Amino acid sequence: MEQLIRIQNKLKAPKSQYNNFGKYHYRSCEDILEAVKPLLKEEECYITITDSIELVGERYYLKAVATIANKDGASVSVSAYARESLIKKGMDDAQITGSASSYARKYALNGLLAIDDSKDIDSMQNNNPEQPPREKLSNERFTKAIEALKNNATTKEDILKFDLTKEQKEVLDGIKD
């Protein structure tokens, strides 16, 4: 699809968002869509994005499919997946799903439009010695995380991302992989 090649070559999607907590610039799904709309009009193309939930192994993933089509019906699609976090402080279930959707949609668009996010915070190894402190898990949340681990809905690595107490670490160490 020649229109896609031209759109990919002309597209400039700046990182216009800023995360004060992490101190980095990023581009959102909305930023990409706003940047590509004039090019879509120029090339007489349109983009659709759909979401679905898929079971992969023991975990549910949100799958986003970004499709570009021209007026003749030719199309190209790219998909991307995002896993919903089991534990996300301050978010209800709908917000967690929405966050996974935004993430998957952004990366589906990145693939479709040949946007390189290799310098984005999502793909960086953060070597900043002043990393923010890891979140602590209450005993109630830790118990839920252990249940999820036993049901193969999370991994020890996911739980170890939190600042665990000595007792929580001992419980986690006692669980066989």
Phi and psi in degrees as GROMACS dihedral restraints (atoms count N, CA, C in turn):
[ dihedral_restraints ]
;  ai    aj    ak    al  type     phi  dphi    fc
    3     4     5     6     1   -63.2    20    10
    4     5     6     7     1   -32.2    20    10
    6     7     8     9     1   -61.7    20    10
    7     8     9    10     1   -38.3    20    10
    9    10    11    12     1   -63.4    20    10
   10    11    12    13     1   -41.3    20    10
   12    13    14    15     1   -60.4    20    10
   13    14    15    16     1   -44.5    20    10
   15    16    17    18     1   -65.6    20    10
   16    17    18    19     1   -42.4    20    10
   18    19    20    21     1   -62.1    20    10
   19    20    21    22     1   -45.1    20    10
   21    22    23    24     1   -59.2    20    10
   22    23    24    25     1   -39.4    20    10
   24    25    26    27     1   -73.6    20    10
   25    26    27    28     1   -30.7    20    10
   27    28    29    30     1   -89.8    20    10
   28    29    30    31     1   -23.1    20    10
   30    31    32    33     1   -64.4    20    10
   31    32    33    34     1   130.2    20    10
   33    34    35    36     1  -126.0    20    10
   34    35    36    37     1   111.8    20    10
   36    37    38    39     1  -118.6    20    10
   37    38    39    40     1    90.4    20    10
   39    40    41    42     1   -68.8    20    10
   40    41    42    43     1   156.4    20    10
   42    43    44    45     1   -84.9    20    10
   43    44    45    46     1    88.8    20    10
   45    46    47    48     1   -93.9    20    10
   46    47    48    49     1    -4.9    20    10
   48    49    50    51     1   -96.4    20    10
   49    50    51    52     1   152.8    20    10
   51    52    53    54     1  -134.3    20    10
   52    53    54    55     1   131.6    20    10
   54    55    56    57     1   -99.4    20    10
   55    56    57    58     1   108.8    20    10
   57    58    59    60     1   -66.0    20    10
   58    59    60    61     1   -36.6    20    10
   60    61    62    63     1   -66.8    20    10
   61    62    63    64     1   -49.0    20    10
   63    64    65    66     1   -87.2    20    10
   64    65    66    67     1   -11.5    20    10
   66    67    68    69     1    57.4    20    10
   67    68    69    70     1    56.2    20    10
   69    70    71    72     1  -146.8    20    10
   70    71    72    73     1   154.9    20    10
   72    73    74    75     1   -93.7    20    10
   73    74    75    76     1   148.7    20    10
   75    76    77    78     1  -153.2    20    10
   76    77    78    79     1   166.2    20    10
   78    79    80    81     1  -113.6    20    10
   79    80    81    82     1   142.6    20    10
   81    82    83    84     1   -99.4    20    10
   82    83    84    85     1   170.4    20    10
   84    85    86    87     1   -55.6    20    10
   85    86    87    88     1   -43.8    20    10
   87    88    89    90     1   -62.6    20    10
   88    89    90    91     1   -38.6    20    10
   90    91    92    93     1   -61.5    20    10
   91    92    93    94     1   -43.0    20    10
   93    94    95    96     1   -63.8    20    10
   94    95    96    97     1   -46.1    20    10
   96    97    98    99     1   -62.6    20    10
   97    98    99   100     1   -42.0    20    10
   99   100   101   102     1   -63.7    20    10
  100   101   102   103     1   -37.4    20    10
  102   103   104   105     1   -71.6    20    10
  103   104   105   106     1   -32.1    20    10
  105   106   107   108     1   -87.8    20    10
  106   107   108   109     1   -20.9    20    10
  108   109   110   111     1   -54.4    20    10
  109   110   111   112     1   -46.7    20    10
  111   112   113   114     1   -62.4    20    10
  112   113   114   115     1   -35.1    20    10
  114   115   116   117     1   -70.7    20    10
  115   116   117   118     1   -36.5    20    10
  117   118   119   120     1   -62.3    20    10
  118   119   120   121     1   -42.8    20    10
  120   121   122   123     1   -63.0    20    10
  121   122   123   124     1   -45.7    20    10
  123   124   125   126     1   -59.7    20    10
  124   125   126   127     1   -38.2    20    10
  126   127   128   129     1   -94.4    20    10
  127   128   129   130     1     0.6    20    10
  129   130   131   132     1    56.5    20    10
  130   131   132   133     1    50.9    20    10
  132   133   134   135     1  -126.1    20    10
  133   134   135   136     1   168.4    20    10
  135   136   137   138     1  -144.5    20    10
  136   137   138   139     1   157.2    20    10
  138   139   140   141     1  -118.9    20    10
  139   140   141   142     1   137.9    20    10
  141   142   143   144     1  -122.6    20    10
  142   143   144   145     1   150.6    20    10
  144   145   146   147     1  -132.4    20    10
  145   146   147   148     1   128.1    20    10
  147   148   149   150     1  -123.3    20    10
  148   149   150   151     1   153.5    20    10
  150   151   152   153     1  -120.0    20    10
  151   152   153   154     1   149.3    20    10
  153   154   155   156     1  -149.8    20    10
  154   155   156   157     1   160.9    20    10
  156   157   158   159     1  -105.4    20    10
  157   158   159   160     1   131.7    20    10
  159   160   161   162     1  -130.2    20    10
  160   161   162   163     1   140.3    20    10
  162   163   164   165     1   -88.6    20    10
  163   164   165   166     1   119.9    20    10
  165   166   167   168     1  -121.4    20    10
  166   167   168   169     1   109.6    20    10
  168   169   170   171     1    65.3    20    10
  169   170   171   172     1  -121.3    20    10
  171   172   173   174     1  -104.2    20    10
  172   173   174   175     1     3.5    20    10
  174   175   176   177     1  -118.0    20    10
  175   176   177   178     1   148.9    20    10
  177   178   179   180     1   -93.0    20    10
  178   179   180   181     1   136.3    20    10
  180   181   182   183     1  -122.8    20    10
  181   182   183   184     1   148.7    20    10
  183   184   185   186     1   -93.6    20    10
  184   185   186   187     1   124.1    20    10
  186   187   188   189     1  -106.3    20    10
  187   188   189   190     1   125.7    20    10
  189   190   191   192     1  -110.8    20    10
  190   191   192   193     1   135.9    20    10
  192   193   194   195     1  -120.6    20    10
  193   194   195   196     1   119.7    20    10
  195   196   197   198     1  -102.9    20    10
  196   197   198   199     1   127.8    20    10
  198   199   200   201     1  -126.7    20    10
  199   200   201   202     1   132.7    20    10
  201   202   203   204     1  -110.2    20    10
  202   203   204   205     1   136.4    20    10
  204   205   206   207     1  -135.3    20    10
  205   206   207   208     1   151.0    20    10
  207   208   209   210     1  -106.6    20    10
  208   209   210   211     1   178.7    20    10
  210   211   212   213     1   -68.1    20    10
  211   212   213   214     1   -17.1    20    10
  213   214   215   216     1   -87.9    20    10
  214   215   216   217     1    -4.1    20    10
  216   217   218   219     1    94.6    20    10
  217   218   219   220     1    -3.2    20    10
  219   220   221   222     1   -69.3    20    10
  220   221   222   223     1   141.2    20    10
  222   223   224   225     1  -147.5    20    10
  223   224   225   226     1   159.2    20    10
  225   226   227   228     1  -135.3    20    10
  226   227   228   229     1   135.2    20    10
  228   229   230   231     1  -124.6    20    10
  229   230   231   232     1   147.1    20    10
  231   232   233   234     1  -135.6    20    10
  232   233   234   235     1   138.9    20    10
  234   235   236   237     1  -117.5    20    10
  235   236   237   238     1   155.9    20    10
  237   238   239   240     1  -145.1    20    10
  238   239   240   241     1   151.5    20    10
  240   241   242   243     1  -118.4    20    10
  241   242   243   244     1   149.6    20    10
  243   244   245   246     1  -141.4    20    10
  244   245   246   247     1   137.1    20    10
  246   247   248   249     1   -94.8    20    10
  247   248   249   250     1   134.6    20    10
  249   250   251   252     1   -69.4    20    10
  250   251   252   253     1   135.5    20    10
  252   253   254   255     1   -70.1    20    10
  253   254   255   256     1   138.2    20    10
  255   256   257   258     1   -72.4    20    10
  256   257   258   259     1   -33.1    20    10
  258   259   260   261     1  -130.0    20    10
  259   260   261   262     1   117.9    20    10
  261   262   263   264     1  -139.7    20    10
  262   263   264   265     1   105.7    20    10
  264   265   266   267     1   -60.2    20    10
  265   266   267   268     1   132.4    20    10
  267   268   269   270     1    78.8    20    10
  268   269   270   271     1     8.3    20    10
  270   271   272   273     1  -123.1    20    10
  271   272   273   274     1   140.4    20    10
  273   274   275   276     1   -87.7    20    10
  274   275   276   277     1   176.5    20    10
  276   277   278   279     1   -58.6    20    10
  277   278   279   280     1   -41.4    20    10
  279   280   281   282     1   -63.7    20    10
  280   281   282   283     1   -38.9    20    10
  282   283   284   285     1   -67.8    20    10
  283   284   285   286     1   -37.4    20    10
  285   286   287   288     1   -64.2    20    10
  286   287   288   289     1   -43.8    20    10
  288   289   290   291     1   -64.7    20    10
  289   290   291   292     1   -42.4    20    10
  291   292   293   294     1   -61.3    20    10
  292   293   294   295     1   -39.3    20    10
  294   295   296   297     1   -64.8    20    10
  295   296   297   298     1   -43.7    20    10
  297   298   299   300     1   -64.4    20    10
  298   299   300   301     1   -38.8    20    10
  300   301   302   303     1   -61.9    20    10
  301   302   303   304     1   -48.4    20    10
  303   304   305   306     1   -58.6    20    10
  304   305   306   307     1   -43.4    20    10
  306   307   308   309     1   -62.8    20    10
  307   308   309   310     1   -49.5    20    10
  309   310   311   312     1   -64.3    20    10
  310   311   312   313     1   -42.0    20    10
  312   313   314   315     1   -61.7    20    10
  313   314   315   316     1   -43.0    20    10
  315   316   317   318     1   -60.2    20    10
  316   317   318   319     1   -44.5    20    10
  318   319   320   321     1   -76.1    20    10
  319   320   321   322     1   -26.4    20    10
  321   322   323   324     1   -66.2    20    10
  322   323   324   325     1   -44.1    20    10
  324   325   326   327     1   -63.7    20    10
  325   326   327   328     1   -40.5    20    10
  327   328   329   330     1   -57.0    20    10
  328   329   330   331     1   -44.9    20    10
  330   331   332   333     1   -66.5    20    10
  331   332   333   334     1   -44.1    20    10
  333   334   335   336     1   -63.7    20    10
  334   335   336   337     1   -42.5    20    10
  336   337   338   339     1   -98.8    20    10
  337   338   339   340     1     8.9    20    10
  339   340   341   342     1    57.3    20    10
  340   341   342   343     1    45.1    20    10
  342   343   344   345     1   -93.1    20    10
  343   344   345   346     1   124.4    20    10
  345   346   347   348     1   -92.3    20    10
  346   347   348   349     1   112.9    20    10
  348   349   350   351     1  -103.6    20    10
  349   350   351   352     1    26.3    20    10
  351   352   353   354     1   -62.1    20    10
  352   353   354   355     1   -19.8    20    10
  354   355   356   357     1   -99.8    20    10
  355   356   357   358     1     5.0    20    10
  357   358   359   360     1   -72.5    20    10
  358   359   360   361     1   157.0    20    10
  360   361   362   363     1   -59.3    20    10
  361   362   363   364     1   -31.2    20    10
  363   364   365   366     1   -61.8    20    10
  364   365   366   367     1   -28.6    20    10
  366   367   368   369     1  -109.8    20    10
  367   368   369   370     1     2.5    20    10
  369   370   371   372     1   -84.8    20    10
  370   371   372   373     1   147.4    20    10
  372   373   374   375     1   -89.7    20    10
  373   374   375   376     1   115.4    20    10
  375   376   377   378     1   -81.4    20    10
  376   377   378   379     1   104.3    20    10
  378   379   380   381     1   -97.0    20    10
  379   380   381   382     1    17.0    20    10
  381   382   383   384     1   -69.3    20    10
  382   383   384   385     1   117.6    20    10
  384   385   386   387     1   -66.5    20    10
  385   386   387   388     1   -17.7    20    10
  387   388   389   390     1   -99.0    20    10
  388   389   390   391     1    48.3    20    10
  390   391   392   393     1   -65.9    20    10
  391   392   393   394     1   146.0    20    10
  393   394   395   396     1   -63.8    20    10
  394   395   396   397     1   153.3    20    10
  396   397   398   399     1   -64.2    20    10
  397   398   399   400     1   147.0    20    10
  399   400   401   402     1   -72.5    20    10
  400   401   402   403     1   149.3    20    10
  402   403   404   405     1   -71.2    20    10
  403   404   405   406     1   138.6    20    10
  405   406   407   408     1   -85.5    20    10
  406   407   408   409     1   149.7    20    10
  408   409   410   411     1  -105.3    20    10
  409   410   411   412     1   127.5    20    10
  411   412   413   414     1   -66.0    20    10
  412   413   414   415     1   161.8    20    10
  414   415   416   417     1   -60.5    20    10
  415   416   417   418     1   -35.8    20    10
  417   418   419   420     1   -64.8    20    10
  418   419   420   421     1   -46.0    20    10
  420   421   422   423     1   -68.5    20    10
  421   422   423   424     1   -35.6    20    10
  423   424   425   426     1   -63.7    20    10
  424   425   426   427     1   -42.9    20    10
  426   427   428   429     1   -60.1    20    10
  427   428   429   430     1   -42.3    20    10
  429   430   431   432     1   -64.1    20    10
  430   431   432   433     1   -39.0    20    10
  432   433   434   435     1   -65.9    20    10
  433   434   435   436     1   -38.9    20    10
  435   436   437   438     1   -65.5    20    10
  436   437   438   439     1   -40.8    20    10
  438   439   440   441     1   -60.8    20    10
  439   440   441   442     1   -43.4    20    10
  441   442   443   444     1   -63.2    20    10
  442   443   444   445     1   -38.7    20    10
  444   445   446   447     1   -63.4    20    10
  445   446   447   448     1   -44.9    20    10
  447   448   449   450     1   -65.2    20    10
  448   449   450   451     1   -26.8    20    10
  450   451   452   453     1   -93.6    20    10
  451   452   453   454     1    11.9    20    10
  453   454   455   456     1    59.1    20    10
  454   455   456   457     1    29.1    20    10
  456   457   458   459     1   -97.3    20    10
  457   458   459   460     1    -5.6    20    10
  459   460   461   462     1  -152.5    20    10
  460   461   462   463     1   178.8    20    10
  462   463   464   465     1  -124.7    20    10
  463   464   465   466     1   163.8    20    10
  465   466   467   468     1   -60.9    20    10
  466   467   468   469     1   -37.2    20    10
  468   469   470   471     1   -59.9    20    10
  469   470   471   472     1   -40.3    20    10
  471   472   473   474     1   -63.3    20    10
  472   473   474   475     1   -42.0    20    10
  474   475   476   477     1   -69.8    20    10
  475   476   477   478     1   -35.7    20    10
  477   478   479   480     1   -69.8    20    10
  478   479   480   481     1    -7.8    20    10
  480   481   482   483     1   -72.0    20    10
  481   482   483   484     1   -14.3    20    10
  483   484   485   486     1   -94.7    20    10
  484   485   486   487     1   159.7    20    10
  486   487   488   489     1   -84.1    20    10
  487   488   489   490     1    97.5    20    10
  489   490   491   492     1   -89.5    20    10
  490   491   492   493     1   149.9    20    10
  492   493   494   495     1   -74.4    20    10
  493   494   495   496     1   167.2    20    10
  495   496   497   498     1   -58.1    20    10
  496   497   498   499     1   -42.4    20    10
  498   499   500   501     1   -65.4    20    10
  499   500   501   502     1   -41.3    20    10
  501   502   503   504     1   -64.6    20    10
  502   503   504   505     1   -39.6    20    10
  504   505   506   507     1   -63.2    20    10
  505   506   507   508     1   -40.1    20    10
  507   508   509   510     1   -64.0    20    10
  508   509   510   511     1   -41.2    20    10
  510   511   512   513     1   -63.4    20    10
  511   512   513   514     1   -45.8    20    10
  513   514   515   516     1   -63.8    20    10
  514   515   516   517     1   -41.0    20    10
  516   517   518   519     1   -64.0    20    10
  517   518   519   520     1   -28.5    20    10
  519   520   521   522     1   -78.0    20    10
  520   521   522   523     1    -6.0    20    10
  522   523   524   525     1   -93.8    20    10
  523   524   525   526     1   128.1    20    10
  525   526   527   528     1   -72.9    20    10
  526   527   528   529     1   144.4    20    10
